[in-house]
Amino acid sequence: MAIFYIIIIFSIILLIINSTNIGKIISDNNNNNNGINYNNNNSVNVQYSTEYLYDGNGISIGIHPSSARGYSYARDLGLNMNRDGTYLIWTWVDPNQNGHLRVTDAVAPTHPTQPGRKINKINYDKIQEVQSSELGINLLRNICPFIRSEQDIKSQDTIYLSTESQKEYYRDFVYKMAERYDGDNDFGCTKDAPDCYQEGDNQYPSQSLINTLKSNPSRYWQVCNKISDACSGPDCVSKYQEYYVEIQQITYQAIKKACPDCQVVIGGDSRSEEYKPVYEQLNGKYVDIIDKHFFGTEETYKNIESDILFLKEALLKSKFDTENLKFWITETGTYSGDPIEETINGNQIVQPYQSEKQQAQELVKIYATAFANGVDTVFWAWGIEEGFKCDCCIFDYTGLIYDGNKEDQECDKNDPYDKGEHTKKLAYYSLKLLTEKIVRSTSVQRLAYSDSNVYIYKFIRFNKSIYIAWNDQNSTTDILISPANEVKIIDSVPSFASGEQVSGFESAFRTKTEKTNDGKITLHLSKIPIYIEEI
């Protein structure tokens, strides 16, 4: 009997520790007085709410990458973040691994997952100048020792930072790139203009780049794309996490030396279990921002809450202070159409067909759920326009604008769903409305109901409340809500079958205005989220 009581007491202590430490939770109050109930024959009070507060400019919305067509789409969408699509790779800039950096004429091989895309010379300064040209959009840059080529993947040789000289040359490369693009007056050069790193290299940054960076420098750096990018070869199966930890530490220290105010993001992965050994070896250091990738079909957004909780618990056990960490999703997405995925054994799996409407409503749910679980910044991936050149995989269909079947691959030759080049999908309009309503929100709160299929999130933006709500059962559920004397109710997805039918953004969404009754209103929720906006 005594053992039983000891177990009960120990469980209560663990519950208290977890509830007070995990995440940046501001409030978790039972029987809150927010005036919100749900009614499904029997009226049930909301039991609690969880609120996350965001400092600075609030939450951010981006696309990986966002700069298509000179940022014209990004401006129209109202994005405030961009994750660049061309990563800064040490072995491309320093191919001889001897410190002779060629930033303006780097050499890159064919991308391992994009066999149809040939990359030769890369002028990183030119890319940076374009990326930094849009003042309202902050930039996340990826930096890594190498990107594995097809030859590397097939080789039996293990490739990683294997010698001390390689590590030092890579460290120096990271330091100089952070200095070059951080917007101050030190460009990391050791020679006088027009040279920079070696006599005669002509690598001093141009005055136009210098001027652009002063207005919009690179202050966010991600260490590789994924944890598994740390190496290639047979040893990688068991050692890639160990190799990545060293790369993360070297990169973090070099960036902070050049730019103490810069923020360093850990590499992202879709599988949560990838992270735990890395967190343990980092031991609470060398990370400012935690990244997680999320992809899947309709309703996989539900995994976000449990996966973020899993990461926070692993971080706490590895001595990280989760109160001072930020959480980002640098890649998330779902598709329209029916992409084909290839397994390790070379077998092909046709993914289930999803309509434009399914893609659009899932997009809204992903962003809303992520922000309501303490994520500061979310990037849709891949790209604003379709066309990743991955031979019909999911990334060829996650874009928000059709490419007109212009890629030389079977899925484009036989794609019956493409509505024509430059045609915007429903998800494009849904993202535009989402940014208009919630970007830069400084508070996000999940309102909890006993019906687990009901989702209501309250955003505070410019001291004004707006709600996003839906019911995944696709049946009506009565909601009583009291945000104001009068509210505007807006569907989050245009009331059309396809984006080609939308004649204009302003008329795309079903909208109505309703009076509240003593501060309450009865609404009907379905799988398509709605906005409930104070007037």
C-alpha positions, -999 to +999 in steps of 0.1 A: +000+000+000+029+024+008+044+017-026+011+026-042+010+060-025+047+066-034+039+060-071+009+083-070+029+111-054+058+107-078+033+109-108+018+141-095+053+156-091+061+147-127+029+162-139+036+195-122+071+197-136+059+191-171+031+215-170+053+243-157+084+238-179+073+226-214+070+255-239+063+291-236+029+286-221+015+318-206-018+305-192-035+272-187-066+280-167-095+257-158-130+272-160-118+303-178-142+332-181-139+337-219-176+333-226-171+305-251-191+272-250-201+246-275-236+232-277-244+198-292-278+191-276-261+197-242-242+229-235-207+223-222-184+249-208-149+253-222-126+237-196-093+255-202-072+275-227-035+276-235-020+309-245+014+316-262+028+351-263+051+361-291+076+390-288+090+413-314+068+415-345+048+384-335+043+353-357+058+350-392+046+333-423+069+324-452+074+300-481+105+280-489+115+297-511+095+330-513+113+350-539+097+337-571+093+363-598+111+390-579+090+386-547+059+397-566+039+368-553+053+372-518+043+408-517+008+399-529+006+371-503+018+393-475+047+371-465+073+383-440+098+355-442+118+338-469+139+306-467+163+307-496+164+278-520+201+279-528+222+268-498+256+281-490+278+250-494+314+250-483+326+225-509+310+246-537+326+279-525+359+263-515+362+233-539+398+226-531+392+229-493+421+252-488+405+285-478+404+299-514+368+311-514+350+318-546+317+334-535+307+349-568+316+319-590+310+288-569+307+255-586+278+231-578+271+196-591+236+182-600+213+183-571+209+147-557+171+149-555+166+169-587+183+150-615+167+172-641+182+204-628+218+212-638+236+237-616+269+250-628+282+284-615+265+302-586+270+338-577+260+339-540+264+377-539+239+382-566+215+357-550+219+375-516+213+409-531+180+397-547+170+379-515+177+410-493+160+434-517+125+431-502+127+451-470+096+437-454+108+401-457+134+386-434+157+359-448+167+325-435+200+312-450+211+276-450+248+268-446+265+234-446+298+217-454+284+198-484+253+186-502+255+149-511+257+143-548+244+112-565+279+099-567+284+105-530+252+086-521+262+056-542+298+056-531+311+032-504+333+059-490+321+078-459+321+115-464+321+139-435+343+165-418+370+139-411+402+159-405+411+188-383+422+209-413+388+204-430+370+215-398+391+246-395+386+256-432+349+250-428+348+271-396+366+299-414+342+297-443+312+300-420+327+329-401+334+348-433+300+342-448+283+354-417+305+385-417+299+391-454+261+391-451+254+405-416+250+441-427+278+457-407+310+473-420+332+442-416+328+419-447+352+392-435+378+402-460+416+399-452+427+418-484+420+452-498+394+458-525+388+446-552+402+414-535+389+399-503+403+365-493+433+360-516+454+382-538+438+385-572+405+368-562+383+399-570+359+388-543+352+421-525+314+427-522+299+452-546+287+486-533+251+477-543+253+445-522+267+464-493+239+490-495+212+464-498+225+444-468+225+475-446+188+476-450+180+439-448+209+417-436+210+380-431+205+374-394+190+338-394+212+308-403+202+272-405+228+245-401+222+222-432+188+213-444+184+181-424+203+163-396+210+135-420+229+159-443+260+155-421+276+128-441+271+100-467+284+065-470+280+032-450+290+047-416+263+073-419+236+048-410+248+047-374+269+079-370+252+108-389+237+122-357+271+122-341+286+139-372+258+165-373+264+175-337+300+185-345+288+205-376+261+222-355+287+232-328+313+245-353+287+264-373+271+280-343+304+292-328+316+306-361+283+325-367+282+339-332+318+351-334+310+371-365+275+381-355+265+377-318+230+389-325+224+363-353+201+334-346+211+298-354+185+272-364+191+235-360+186+213-392+151+200-397+137+165-402+103+150-405+108+122-380+108+133-344+130+104-332+159+118-353+164+146-328+168+130-294+204+117-298+214+151-312+198+171-284+215+148-259+250+153-273+245+191-277+237+191-240+216+223-239+240+244-261+246+256-297+210+262-308+187+293-307+158+280-328+144+244-330+131+233-364+107+205-373+094+195-407+058+183-413+044+168-445+015+145-452-021+142-465-053+158-452-056+159-413-019+150-406-018+185-391-030+167-360+005+154-355+019+188-349+008+191-313+022+157-302+054+161-321+062+195-307+055+182-272+078+153-278+106+176-289+101+199-259+103+169-235+135+157-252+150+192-250+142+195-213+159+161-206+189+173-226+193+205-204+178+230-229+159+259-216+127+257-236+115+291-223+143+308-242+142+286-274+121+295-304+103+269-325+100+271-362+087+249-390+110+256-420+092+230-442+055+219-442+030+212-469+005+190-486-004+187-522-032+188-547-034+160-573-019+125-570+019+125-567+041+094-568+066+085-541+094+061-547+104+037-519+140+027-510+135-005-529+125+014-561+088+006-558+063+034-567+034+044-545+007+067-559-004+090-531-042+095-526-058+121-548-064+155-530-084+183-544-075+220-544-100+225-516-084+197-495-050+213-499-063+248-490-081+238-459-052+217-447-029+247-452-050+269-429-051+241-403-013+235-404-005+272-398-032+277-371-022+246-352+015+253-354+011+288-340-012+276-313+015+252-301+042+278-297+057+278-332+069+313-341+075+309-378+061+285-405+073+281-441+052+263-467+074+240-489+082+235-517+078+269-533+050+292-545+049+277-580+048+240-587+078+222-602+105+208-579+118+184-606+118+154-584+101+131-609+065+134-597+071+133-559+049+153-534+072+184-538+061+187-575+025+193-563+028+213-530+031+246-549+003+272-548+004+280-585+003+255-614+034+252-637+014+243-669+029+207-671+062+222-685+085+197-668+100+168-688+086+140-667+058+115-669+036+131-642+036+164-661+030+148-695-001+130-681-013+154-654-051+160-659-053+184-629-030+212-640-051+242-649-024+260-668+008+279-661+004+309-637-030+296-626-034+301-588-048+273-567-074+278-540-045+274-515-029+305-528-060+326-520-063+309-486-028+317-477-032+353-487-063+356-465-045+339-436-016+364-437-040+393-439-058+381-408-031+367-385+005+375-395+023+394-367-002+382-341+014+385-307-009+360-288-024+327-299-047+307-277-062+272-281-097+271-267-104+235-255-137+216-258-148+182-247-155+174-283-120+166-297-131+173-333-138+210-325-108+233-330-110+270-320-079+292-320-079+328-308-054+352-323-046+387-309-033+410-336-030+448-331-050+444-299-079+429-318-093+393-315-099+370-345-108+333-342-101+304-366-125+275-360-135+242-376-149+207-369-132+177-385-163+156-384-177+175-413-210+178-395-225+209-379-217+217-343-233+246-326-207+271-311-216+299-288-190+326-289-188+361-275-161+382-290-181+414-296-215+429-303-211+421-340-188+398-359-178+391-395-177+354-405-154+345-434-147+311-450-110+304-452-112+286-486-128+302-517-163+289-525-152+274-558-139+240-569-107+254-584-086+286-582-091+291-619-127+301-612-117+329-588-122+362-605-107+383-577-094+380-541-120+403-526-149+383-539-134+348-534-146+341-499-181+336-486-186+364-460-214+374-437-220+397-407-239+386-377-251+403-345-244+386-312-271+380-286-260+392-252-224+387-264-230+352-278-236+337-312-244+302-325-223+291-354-221+259-375-186+244-381-175+220-408-141+208-420-135+241-438-121+266-412-138+299-408-126+332-394-147+350-368-136+386-367-145+413-343-160+444-359 
